[in-house]
Amino acid sequence: MEKIGLFGGTFDPIHYGHLRSAWEVREKFGLDKIFFIPAAVPPHKKTKAVESPQHRLEMILLAVKDCPELVVSRIELERTGPSYTIDTILHYRARCGSNVTLFFIIGSDAFLELCTWKDYGELVRLVPFIVMIRPDSSGADITQKEKALGDFIRTKVSSDYTYVPSGSCFTHPDRPGIFVHNATSLDISSTRIRSLIQQRKSIRFLTPQAVEDYIMVKGLYT
């Protein structure tokens, strides 16, 4: 049975943190492919604060061009209106059928906002989640983030989840699991990249060279 990860986000711009985390998840969970799914109109962000979908799509294509295991999906760019994850999951379940196991990949910070998402209760019943945790510049370490994740799952999602350390997974009697992956700590973010560009500072080695070149040629984030 084929195993596919769905990795959604704004990717504004994509960087090595996204790519390394995706690669680690692919190896750890034995995924055949990971689909990068850029959001067209992110419901939680002001549209004018996000670069155009076409630019973000082109940068992802450049970033993964030499990795056949990493695929770019245009599904949310081809829909009109806000990009709701529930619609994307339903699309891939219908398209892939029973011969494919889908996983939804998400960062821990985004997961902690899950209860603000459209139909989030149905979403956790449709697919297993892989939640990526990594230390960040705020000072929160892995242990703190793991505790926050567990508290959120039990209080906001369902009190019937039980953590199984051997599988790094929150299990539920009637729902798919919520897996936890402690990602390699890379102090890289899209926000930082945009800030450096605005300060006219180098972004070398934060994102693939082809993406950096595209940003500079197109004059993005200035």
C-alpha positions in Angstrom: 0.0 0.0 0.0 1.4 3.4 -1.0 1.9 6.0 1.8 1.6 9.7 0.9 2.2 12.7 3.1 0.3 15.9 2.5 2.3 19.0 3.6 0.3 22.2 3.4 1.4 25.7 4.1 2.0 29.2 2.6 5.7 28.4 1.9 6.4 32.2 1.7 9.1 31.4 0.7 10.0 27.7 1.0 13.3 27.1 2.8 15.7 24.4 4.1 13.7 24.0 7.3 10.6 22.9 5.3 12.7 20.6 3.1 14.7 19.0 5.8 11.7 18.4 8.0 9.8 16.8 5.1 12.7 14.5 4.2 13.0 13.3 7.8 9.3 12.6 8.0 9.5 10.7 4.7 12.3 8.5 6.0 10.8 8.0 9.5 7.3 7.0 8.4 8.3 5.2 5.2 6.3 7.6 3.0 6.6 7.0 -0.8 6.0 10.7 -1.6 5.3 13.9 0.1 3.0 16.5 -1.7 3.8 20.1 -0.9 0.5 21.9 -1.1 0.8 25.8 -1.2 -2.3 27.5 0.0 -3.9 30.0 -2.5 -5.7 32.2 0.1 -4.7 31.2 3.6 -7.8 31.7 5.9 -5.7 32.8 8.8 -3.5 35.3 7.1 -4.1 38.7 5.4 -4.0 38.1 1.7 -1.9 41.2 1.0 0.8 40.0 3.4 1.4 36.8 1.4 3.3 36.6 -1.9 1.3 35.7 -4.9 0.4 32.0 -5.3 2.3 31.8 -8.7 5.5 33.0 -7.2 5.3 30.7 -4.2 4.5 27.8 -6.5 7.5 28.5 -8.8 9.8 28.6 -5.8 8.6 25.2 -4.5 9.0 23.7 -8.0 12.6 25.0 -8.1 13.3 23.7 -4.5 12.2 20.1 -5.2 13.1 19.7 -8.9 15.8 17.2 -8.2 13.8 15.1 -5.6 11.2 12.8 -7.2 9.9 11.9 -3.8 8.8 15.5 -3.2 5.9 16.5 -5.4 4.2 19.9 -5.8 0.4 19.9 -5.8 -1.6 22.7 -7.4 -5.0 21.6 -5.9 -5.5 24.6 -3.6 -4.3 27.0 -6.2 -6.9 25.7 -8.7 -9.8 26.3 -6.3 -11.4 29.6 -5.8 -11.8 31.2 -2.3 -10.0 30.4 0.9 -7.8 27.2 1.1 -9.5 24.9 3.6 -7.6 21.7 4.6 -10.7 19.7 4.9 -11.5 20.2 1.2 -8.0 19.1 0.3 -8.1 16.0 2.4 -11.5 15.0 1.0 -10.2 15.5 -2.6 -7.2 13.2 -2.0 -9.2 10.5 -0.3 -11.5 10.4 -3.3 -8.7 10.5 -5.8 -6.4 8.0 -4.1 -8.9 5.4 -3.0 -8.3 2.5 -0.6 -4.8 1.6 -2.0 -3.2 4.7 -0.5 -2.7 5.7 3.1 -2.7 9.5 3.5 -0.9 11.4 6.3 -1.3 15.1 7.0 2.0 16.8 8.0 1.9 19.9 10.1 4.1 21.9 12.4 3.3 21.9 16.1 2.6 25.7 16.2 0.0 25.4 13.4 -1.5 22.3 15.1 -2.1 24.2 18.3 -4.4 26.4 16.2 -6.3 23.5 14.9 -9.5 24.3 16.7 -9.9 27.5 14.7 -9.8 25.5 11.4 -13.0 24.6 9.4 -14.5 21.3 10.4 -11.4 20.3 12.4 -13.3 17.7 14.3 -14.0 15.8 11.1 -10.4 16.4 9.9 -8.9 14.4 12.7 -11.3 11.6 11.9 -10.2 11.4 8.2 -6.4 11.0 8.3 -3.6 10.4 10.7 -1.6 13.5 11.5 2.2 13.8 11.7 3.0 16.8 14.0 6.6 18.1 13.7 8.2 19.6 16.8 11.4 21.5 16.9 13.0 24.0 19.3 12.8 27.7 18.3 14.2 31.1 19.1 11.4 31.7 21.7 13.3 29.4 24.1 10.7 26.7 24.2 12.4 23.3 24.1 11.2 19.9 22.8 9.9 18.8 26.2 7.8 22.0 26.7 6.3 21.7 23.2 5.5 18.0 23.7 3.6 18.8 26.9 1.8 21.7 25.2 0.8 19.4 22.3 -0.5 16.7 24.7 -2.5 19.2 26.7 -4.0 20.6 23.6 -5.0 17.2 22.1 -6.7 16.1 25.3 -8.5 19.3 26.1 -9.4 20.6 22.6 -9.5 17.6 20.4 -10.5 14.6 22.5 -9.8 13.4 26.1 -9.8 9.8 24.8 -6.3 10.1 23.2 -3.5 8.2 24.9 0.2 8.8 24.3 2.2 5.7 23.4 5.9 6.6 23.8 7.2 3.6 21.9 5.4 4.8 18.8 5.6 8.5 19.5 1.9 8.5 18.9 -1.3 9.7 20.5 -3.8 6.8 19.9 -7.6 6.9 20.0 -10.1 4.0 20.0 -12.1 5.4 17.1 -9.8 7.8 15.2 -6.5 7.7 13.3 -3.3 8.4 15.4 -1.6 11.7 15.9 2.1 11.0 15.4 4.9 13.2 16.8 8.2 13.8 15.0 11.0 15.7 16.8 12.6 17.5 13.8 16.2 18.6 13.5 16.5 22.1 14.8 17.2 24.6 12.0 16.9 28.2 13.0 15.2 29.1 9.7 11.8 30.6 9.0 10.1 32.3 6.1 9.6 35.4 8.4 13.3 35.6 9.0 14.1 35.3 5.3 11.7 38.1 4.4 13.1 40.3 7.1 16.7 39.8 5.9 15.7 40.7 2.4 14.0 43.9 3.6 17.2 44.7 5.5 19.2 44.1 2.3 21.1 41.2 4.0 22.1 37.8 2.5 19.8 34.8 2.7 22.5 32.4 1.4 22.2 28.9 2.8 18.7 29.5 4.2 16.9 28.4 1.1 18.1 26.6 -2.1 20.2 28.7 -4.5 17.6 28.4 -7.2 15.0 29.9 -4.9 17.3 32.7 -3.8 18.0 33.5 -7.4 14.3 33.6 -8.2 13.6 35.9 -5.3 16.3 38.3 -6.4 15.4 38.3 -10.1 11.7 38.9 -9.3 12.4 41.5 -6.6 10.3 39.7 -4.0 9.9 40.7 -0.4 11.6 44.1 -0.8 
